[in-house]
Amino acid sequence: MQTEVITQREALVIRRLILEPGEAMPWHIDACHRFSVVVRGEQLRIKYRDSDEQITVAVHPGLADWDKPNARVHRAINAGATPYEEVVTFFLDAPGIDPQPEHP
C-alpha cells in the first residue's frame, strides 16, 4: 500500500492511495466525511472485521462519491487485476485528527 498526503490544512487532508492487486488497507474506521475520486482500478472488496460480511464494488477511473463517517472496523482490498488508485479529500471534524485511524 502506498499513501501520499497531497496537501493538508487545518480541517482538510487530501491523500492519494494506491493498492496493488490483492493488497489490503489496514483495519480502520472512517472518522470523518470524505470525497473520493477513483484514478484507476477495477474492483474493491470491503470486509468488516466483526462479521463475514463483504461488499464488492466495481470501480472505474473518474468514479467519484461522498462517504459518511463509519465507526465499524473494516478494510478495503483491491479485488481487481490492476492497481487501484484514489484521491480522497477528508473533511476533518477537528484539526489534526487521523481521518482513518487503524484498529489492529
Secondary structure, 3 states (H helix, E strand, C coil): CEEEEEEEECCEEEEEEEECCCCECCCEEECCEEEEEEEECCEEEEEECCCCCEEEEECCCCCEEEECCEEEEEEEEECCCCCEEEEEEEECCCCCCCCCCECC
